[in-house]
Structures are given as structure tokens and as C-alpha cells.
Amino acid sequence: MKPSILFPLVSLLALTAHAQTTVTVDARAAKPISPDLVGIFFEDLNYAADGGLYAELVQNRSFEYNAAEQPNWGQLTAWDVVRRGGGAGDVLADVSCPVHPNNPHCALLLVGNPGEGVGLSNAGFDGIPVKEGDKYDFSAFARMINVGGGRGNRPVGKFPLNVRLETKDGALLGEANVEASDPSEWKRLTATLTASQTVPDARLVILGKSAGAVQLDEISLFPQKTFKGRKNGLRADLAQAIADIHPKFVRFPGGCLAHGDGLSNIYRWKDTIGPVERRKGQPNIWRYHQSVGLGYFEYFQFCEDIGAKPLPVLAAGVSCQNSSRARGTGQQCIPMENMPAYVQEVLDLVEYANGPATSKWGSMRAAAGHPAPFGLKYLGIGNEDHITPGFKERFQMIFEAVRKKHPEIIVVGTVGPAPDGEDFTKGWQIANELRVPMVDEHYYKPPQWFWENLHRYDGYDRAKPKVYLGEYAAHDDHRRSTLRAALAEAACLTSLER
């Protein structure tokens, strides 16, 4: 017997006549819908990570900005020298004895006459927002170079530092005192500052109070109120806004960012885990710096915190074809002799996410504070790649290695940067040939295209690879955000659900 559902059809006529219409629905004719519809896509674009979702309040905290990212950038970008009350001294970029080889630059604070303080200040990303009564954790690595006039220029005594939260006009909002005392190695200094006022544009000031020299690196100011209270965590308000969407999955760390601006710029997940001072920051393809303080551990942790499945995306052994700012001509392939090591890197990620705490990479996850597996199910390989012979050969190597060792993982392939054309056709051919479980389609098109493609997936063969629509947007004239574009995207989402 077919089930019946009663729907009152509301109209002026129906309200007047108190009419009711019976609609019969045959549930047996329904098609199954993915339980993972819908999720979100995060990419470190337009300062979405540093200065955005990542809660760090200091900009260029490890002094690694450089002109390869922006022509007017250098190691001391976002930092200003402060001299008060007759103080004399300077701040220089330094490369001697770094905290870690992955973090090669630091600041050298030189104080000739301390006066009322010589140091440096940082206003964060367009000002540091602080809230009255909230606590902020300060930390920095310090190493004394010269203080106290010891023999052979060896430091003796201690180098006191006054750490201050100030308004942009210099009014004090909170302070603490720390001191460097070890010339032999880097030491992490910590303090807690409590804001006395709510200010949207404060700054962090660090003042040397003794004559001498000290190296400083990884200078951090972190709100204690992060999302879920996580150390090295996410900004509470932005993370909660994402959580309130209730996404079923999170795709990260990006699209073009993942396969990078040339081979040397491919996003390598291993560079983003472990203590933050040992992580390897680098420029991204959008031409600004990524500290990778928000790294793979934090992405996995965030997914777990909001009940979303992680969908990490790794390069398919090739760089973005838009590398070197030469649109359409820049795809570079990892040399075949280096591919076995890269394939192992992909397999190691699965172990990092899902392996026992006794495994090599699972133990590193456990050391970061998460002994239990993260439950990785989906793994993206490639993003909007030109489907070249070099791509195909490398994708197949990665895909077959993952399928052999981890058949439980659903690999999401790519079918190029557009919803049609040569790359799209070749990408689908590869997916069908290799029996890839799922492919990632992308489209950025005018609103009219969306209206004309509302039935795009009605005729897809459900016996073939499933489709993950990883990126889509309706672009009106000059890529403006318009009501017409928003309606087209809404109609598209409705058709996807249908």
C-alpha cells in the first residue's frame, strides 16, 4: 500500500474555501541522498587562517615575512622599534643560531641605553582586539647575547623585559614582566595579561630594561578564550559561526593552495605538525605568508570538535598549473624518482590520522594530545589540475598505493578546473578507468549557467564514480556578488539536494 501524506495548499482561494488537497508520495521511488550533504571548504585565502580563524593576535610572530610574498615585506614587517625616556637601541633581523632550521629568522634587540625601555611593538592584523577582563597568554623564545659585561663578552645576570598591552595612543591596558637568563640556549618565556578595557585596536609592546642584546622569536599573544578552550586554537566567534552551520565535512587546507606555486611550494602536511616553533611556514600561492600555526592537527581537531568529517586535500604529485603567475602554463611534476617518497608521505597522513598511538605517525598525533584516531574516511588527491600525462601517471601511483594499503579510505579524485572541456573529459576517463570512488567537480559560472544546469546530475550514471562538488559560485558581471548570483547558487543547492 502506498503511504499518503496530506499537504494543505495555502492560497487565498484555499483559505476562503477551507479546501484540502491530498498528495500521494511513493517512498519506494526515492533515491538515496548522501548522509554527508553538505559541508564547508576552508582555504587560507584573504587572511582566512593567520589574521582570521587562527586565534594568534601577533602578525609575523616568527619574523619570516619576505619580499617573495609581497615586494614591500621583510623580516620586520608589522614590527616597530620603540624607544622611551631617553632609551637608545635598535631591532635587527637575525639569522644566527635560530630556534629551529624550519624557523631561520629572529629579531635581535640591541639596547645601548635602556632609558625607560627599548623594544618593539606589534599591532597585529589591523589592530589587536581585546576585551575587558579577558586574559591573554604571552609567550616568546629568548636567548641572551650580551648583558652585564661578563668576560669574553659572555652574558652574565639577567635581561628583564616588560610586556605590555597598550592602546594605539600608548595607554596601558595590562602588563607583565619576564626575563631572559640563559645564554646557552633558547628558553620559552610566558606571562598572562589581563585587559583593563575593551579596545578594538590595541598593540603588544615588549621593552628591554637593561643594556645588552637579546634574540627574540615566535612572539605570541593568544586569547585564553579560544574555541573549546583549545591551546593554539581557533578564534571562538568565527569557529562557532562555522559550527552553527552544522557542516557534515570540512575540506582543507585549500584548493590551489594545496598543490602550490611550483613544486617547492606544495603544501606538505608534515611541515604543519608538532611544536609551532618547529613548523615550516612558507608563502602561499596567493602571495602572502602562512605560519601554519593552524596545521593538520588543528584542522583534524576542529573537525572532531564540530562533528564534521575531515576531507584533507593533497597534491597529486604536480603543482598548480597557475604556478609562477604564468596562468595555464606552470604545471610542474615531481620527478618520478622522488615519487615513491611522496606516495609514502600520503600513506603516512592516513597513519597520522587513523593509526594507533603506538605507530610512528600515530605516536606524533598522541604526543600532540590526541591518542585516539581521528577517523579519517575521505582523502582528496589533486585539485583542479590540468589532466596531463604527467598528472595521470602520478595520480595513478598515489591512488593505487592508497587503495592497496587503505581500502577503507574513499579517495576523491579531480576532473580539472571546469565543468566541461578537455580536462573534464580526460579526468572522467581516468576516474572510470581506475574506478576512483569519487571525483571533485568545480564550476565558477554566470548565474544563467546555473539555471540551465539545474538537472545536471539527473542523468549521471550512479554505477560510476560519485560526485563531490567541491567548489562552485555564480559569478555575475565582473565577479560581483549580487542577489541574482545568490539566487542561482541557492537554486543549484536545491537541485543538488533533489
ZAMARGU-4260 file (C-alpha; in steps of 0.2 Angstrom, whole numbers, plus 5000, padded with zeros to 4 digits):
<rodrens>
0) 5000/5000/5000 | 5007/5017/4995 | 5009/5029/5010 | 4999/5045/5009 | 5004/5062/5016
5) 4991/5077/5017 | 4998/5094/5012 | 4987/5109/5015 | 4989/5120/4999 | 4988/5138/5006
10) 4982/5152/4995 | 4968/5165/4996 | 4956/5153/4987 | 4960/5139/4999 | 4959/5149/5014
15) 4942/5155/5009 | 4935/5139/5004 | 4944/5129/5018 | 4950/5117/5004 | 4962/5102/5007
20) 4972/5093/4993 | 4978/5075/4996 | 4996/5071/4988 | 5001/5053/4987 | 5020/5050/4988
25) 5028/5033/4984 | 5043/5032/4995 | 5049/5017/4986 | 5054/5028/4971 | 5065/5039/4981
30) 5084/5040/4978 | 5096/5039/4992 | 5105/5055/4997 | 5122/5056/5004 | 5122/5057/5023
35) 5137/5069/5021 | 5127/5083/5012 | 5133/5097/5014 | 5149/5103/5021 | 5161/5118/5020
40) 5178/5122/5011 | 5192/5131/5020 | 5206/5139/5011 | 5219/5151/5018 | 5214/5165/5006
45) 5212/5183/5010 | 5219/5180/5028 | 5207/5166/5032 | 5219/5157/5043 | 5233/5170/5050
50) 5223/5185/5055 | 5206/5175/5053 | 5201/5158/5060 | 5218/5155/5069 | 5217/5164/5085
55) 5235/5171/5086 | 5235/5190/5088 | 5253/5194/5083 | 5257/5197/5065 | 5273/5190/5058
60) 5277/5182/5075 | 5292/5172/5069 | 5300/5186/5058 | 5298/5175/5042 | 5289/5188/5031
65) 5299/5191/5015 | 5299/5200/4998 | 5294/5184/4989 | 5277/5186/4997 | 5275/5205/4995
70) 5288/5217/4987 | 5287/5228/5002 | 5288/5215/5015 | 5304/5210/5026 | 5308/5200/5042
75) 5302/5215/5052 | 5286/5219/5043 | 5272/5223/5056 | 5285/5227/5069 | 5290/5244/5075
80) 5305/5250/5086 | 5301/5258/5102 | 5312/5270/5112 | 5306/5278/5128 | 5313/5290/5140
85) 5330/5293/5133 | 5332/5275/5128 | 5344/5271/5114 | 5345/5255/5104 | 5338/5246/5089
90) 5330/5230/5082 | 5338/5220/5068 | 5333/5204/5059 | 5345/5190/5063 | 5349/5173/5056
95) 5362/5167/5069 | 5358/5152/5080 | 5339/5150/5075 | 5326/5142/5086 | 5324/5128/5073
100) 5330/5126/5055 | 5312/5127/5049 | 5311/5144/5058 | 5328/5153/5052 | 5324/5171/5056
105) 5323/5180/5073 | 5324/5198/5080 | 5339/5204/5088 | 5335/5218/5101 | 5350/5229/5105
110) 5350/5241/5120 | 5363/5253/5122 | 5355/5264/5135 | 5338/5257/5142 | 5331/5274/5147
115) 5313/5269/5151 | 5314/5255/5139 | 5319/5250/5121 | 5310/5237/5112 | 5297/5233/5098
120) 5279/5233/5096 | 5266/5224/5085 | 5248/5229/5081 | 5243/5213/5074 | 5231/5212/5059
125) 5224/5230/5058 | 5224/5231/5077 | 5224/5218/5091 | 5206/5217/5098 | 5205/5214/5117
130) 5190/5213/5129 | 5189/5220/5146 | 5193/5206/5159 | 5199/5193/5147 | 5215/5185/5149
135) 5229/5184/5135 | 5244/5172/5135 | 5260/5180/5130 | 5275/5169/5125 | 5291/5171/5117
140) 5308/5162/5114 | 5323/5172/5120 | 5342/5169/5121 | 5354/5182/5129 | 5368/5188/5118
145) 5377/5201/5129 | 5372/5208/5146 | 5381/5213/5161 | 5399/5214/5154 | 5405/5197/5158
150) 5422/5191/5152 | 5424/5187/5134 | 5408/5196/5131 | 5399/5181/5139 | 5382/5187/5146
155) 5380/5187/5165 | 5365/5191/5175 | 5348/5193/5168 | 5339/5203/5154 | 5322/5210/5160
160) 5308/5213/5148 | 5292/5222/5151 | 5277/5215/5141 | 5263/5227/5139 | 5246/5228/5131
165) 5243/5246/5126 | 5231/5257/5116 | 5237/5264/5100 | 5240/5280/5109 | 5251/5272/5122
170) 5238/5270/5137 | 5242/5254/5147 | 5229/5240/5146 | 5239/5226/5155 | 5257/5222/5159
175) 5269/5208/5165 | 5287/5206/5167 | 5298/5192/5161 | 5317/5190/5159 | 5330/5181/5148
180) 5343/5172/5159 | 5351/5159/5148 | 5365/5162/5135 | 5367/5144/5130 | 5350/5140/5123
185) 5333/5147/5118 | 5321/5147/5133 | 5302/5150/5131 | 5296/5165/5142 | 5277/5165/5147
190) 5266/5178/5155 | 5247/5181/5156 | 5240/5199/5153 | 5223/5204/5158 | 5214/5218/5148
195) 5208/5233/5158 | 5197/5239/5144 | 5188/5233/5128 | 5198/5240/5113 | 5197/5235/5095
200) 5215/5241/5090 | 5227/5238/5104 | 5246/5233/5102 | 5258/5222/5110 | 5274/5231/5116
205) 5290/5222/5123 | 5303/5233/5131 | 5321/5229/5136 | 5325/5236/5153 | 5344/5233/5153
210) 5359/5237/5142 | 5364/5222/5131 | 5357/5211/5117 | 5344/5198/5116 | 5337/5187/5102
215) 5318/5185/5102 | 5307/5174/5091 | 5290/5166/5090 | 5282/5181/5099 | 5264/5176/5103
220) 5249/5184/5111 | 5234/5171/5112 | 5217/5174/5119 | 5213/5161/5133 | 5195/5160/5126
225) 5198/5150/5110 | 5185/5139/5103 | 5183/5124/5115 | 5197/5132/5125 | 5210/5123/5114
230) 5228/5128/5116 | 5235/5135/5099 | 5217/5135/5094 | 5204/5145/5084 | 5195/5161/5086
235) 5180/5157/5096 | 5167/5168/5087 | 5172/5163/5069 | 5174/5144/5074 | 5157/5145/5082
240) 5149/5153/5067 | 5156/5138/5056 | 5150/5126/5069 | 5132/5133/5069 | 5131/5129/5050
245) 5132/5110/5056 | 5143/5105/5041 | 5145/5086/5038 | 5163/5088/5032 | 5177/5101/5031
250) 5188/5101/5016 | 5205/5108/5020 | 5219/5116/5019 | 5213/5123/5002 | 5212/5121/4983
255) 5226/5129/4973 | 5235/5132/4990 | 5236/5113/4992 | 5246/5110/4976 | 5255/5127/4977
260) 5265/5139/4967 | 5278/5127/4960 | 5285/5111/4967 | 5294/5119/4981 | 5278/5127/4987
265) 5267/5112/4988 | 5258/5111/5005 | 5267/5097/5014 | 5256/5091/5029 | 5272/5086/5039
270) 5278/5104/5040 | 5262/5109/5049 | 5263/5097/5064 | 5272/5097/5080 | 5278/5112/5091
275) 5274/5128/5082 | 5292/5135/5083 | 5297/5120/5073 | 5284/5121/5059 | 5289/5127/5042
280) 5280/5142/5036 | 5280/5147/5018 | 5272/5159/5006 | 5256/5153/4998 | 5250/5154/4980
285) 5240/5170/4985 | 5257/5179/4989 | 5256/5181/5007 | 5263/5171/5022 | 5256/5156/5031
290) 5263/5152/5048 | 5255/5135/5048 | 5251/5138/5066 | 5234/5132/5060 | 5241/5115/5054
295) 5234/5097/5051 | 5232/5093/5069 | 5222/5109/5072 | 5211/5105/5057 | 5208/5087/5062
300) 5204/5093/5080 | 5192/5106/5073 | 5183/5094/5063 | 5181/5082/5078 | 5175/5097/5089
305) 5161/5102/5077 | 5156/5084/5072 | 5162/5085/5054 | 5171/5073/5044 | 5189/5078/5039
310) 5192/5079/5020 | 5211/5084/5018 | 5217/5088/5000 | 5234/5083/4995 | 5243/5087/4979
315) 5243/5073/4966 | 5262/5074/4963 | 5260/5090/4952 | 5260/5109/4956 | 5246/5121/4951
320) 5246/5125/4933 | 5245/5143/4938 | 5262/5142/4946 | 5274/5157/4944 | 5260/5168/4940
325) 5260/5161/4922 | 5242/5156/4920 | 5239/5140/4911 | 5257/5136/4908 | 5265/5132/4925
330) 5261/5114/4930 | 5277/5105/4936 | 5278/5087/4940 | 5288/5079/4955 | 5302/5069/4947
335) 5297/5051/4945 | 5312/5045/4956 | 5305/5056/4970 | 5288/5049/4969 | 5289/5034/4980
340) 5294/5046/4994 | 5279/5057/4990 | 5267/5042/4989 | 5274/5037/5007 | 5270/5054/5013
345) 5252/5052/5008 | 5251/5035/5016 | 5259/5042/5032 | 5245/5055/5033 | 5232/5041/5034
350) 5243/5033/5048 | 5244/5050/5057 | 5225/5052/5057 | 5220/5034/5060 | 5235/5024/5066
355) 5237/5018/5084 | 5246/5028/5096 | 5260/5015/5095 | 5263/5018/5077 | 5276/5030/5071
360) 5264/5044/5065 | 5250/5039/5077 | 5263/5042/5091 | 5265/5060/5085 | 5247/5063/5085
365) 5246/5056/5103 | 5261/5067/5108 | 5251/5082/5102 | 5237/5077/5114 | 5225/5065/5104
370) 5229/5047/5107 | 5213/5041/5099 | 5212/5041/5080 | 5203/5055/5071 | 5193/5043/5060
375) 5198/5049/5043 | 5187/5042/5029 | 5189/5054/5014 | 5205/5059/5006 | 5206/5071/4991
380) 5220/5069/4979 | 5223/5083/4967 | 5213/5100/4964 | 5208/5107/4948 | 5223/5100/4939
385) 5226/5100/4921 | 5224/5082/4916 | 5241/5079/4908 | 5250/5063/4905 | 5262/5068/4920
390) 5247/5071/4931 | 5239/5054/4926 | 5254/5044/4930 | 5257/5052/4947 | 5239/5051/4952
395) 5238/5033/4947 | 5253/5029/4958 | 5246/5038/4973 | 5228/5031/4971 | 5234/5013/4969
400) 5245/5014/4984 | 5231/5021/4995 | 5218/5008/4988 | 5231/4994/4992 | 5236/4999/5009
405) 5220/5008/5015 | 5205/5001/5005 | 5194/5009/5019 | 5198/5026/5013 | 5187/5035/5000
410) 5199/5044/4988 | 5191/5059/4980 | 5200/5062/4963 | 5199/5078/4952 | 5192/5081/4935
415) 5200/5098/4931 | 5196/5116/4934 | 5179/5117/4924 | 5163/5108/4922 | 5166/5104/4904
420) 5180/5104/4891 | 5196/5093/4888 | 5202/5092/4906 | 5184/5087/4912 | 5183/5073/4899
425) 5200/5066/4902 | 5198/5067/4921 | 5182/5057/4920 | 5190/5045/4908 | 5204/5042/4921
430) 5191/5040/4935 | 5181/5027/4926 | 5196/5018/4920 | 5204/5017/4938 | 5187/5015/4947
435) 5190/5030/4958 | 5176/5031/4971 | 5173/5049/4969 | 5178/5064/4959 | 5178/5083/4963
440) 5169/5094/4951 | 5171/5113/4951 | 5162/5127/4942 | 5163/5146/4943 | 5150/5152/4930
445) 5137/5166/4927 | 5120/5164/4935 | 5112/5159/4919 | 5123/5143/4918 | 5116/5138/4934
450) 5098/5140/4929 | 5102/5130/4913 | 5110/5116/4923 | 5098/5113/4937 | 5096/5095/4931
455) 5114/5092/4928 | 5115/5077/4939 | 5099/5069/4935 | 5106/5058/4921 | 5123/5054/4929
460) 5126/5035/4930 | 5125/5030/4948 | 5136/5015/4945 | 5151/5026/4940 | 5161/5037/4952
465) 5151/5048/4964 | 5152/5067/4963 | 5159/5078/4976 | 5155/5097/4971 | 5170/5105/4980
470) 5169/5122/4973 | 5155/5132/4965 | 5150/5150/4963 | 5139/5160/4952 | 5149/5175/4945
475) 5139/5190/4939 | 5147/5203/4928 | 5165/5207/4935 | 5163/5194/4948 | 5151/5205/4958
480) 5141/5197/4972 | 5123/5201/4968 | 5106/5195/4973 | 5104/5186/4956 | 5120/5176/4959
485) 5115/5171/4976 | 5098/5165/4970 | 5107/5155/4956 | 5118/5147/4969 | 5103/5143/4981
490) 5094/5135/4966 | 5109/5125/4962 | 5110/5118/4980 | 5091/5114/4980 | 5094/5104/4964
495) 5109/5095/4972 | 5098/5090/4987 | 5084/5084/4975
</rodrens>
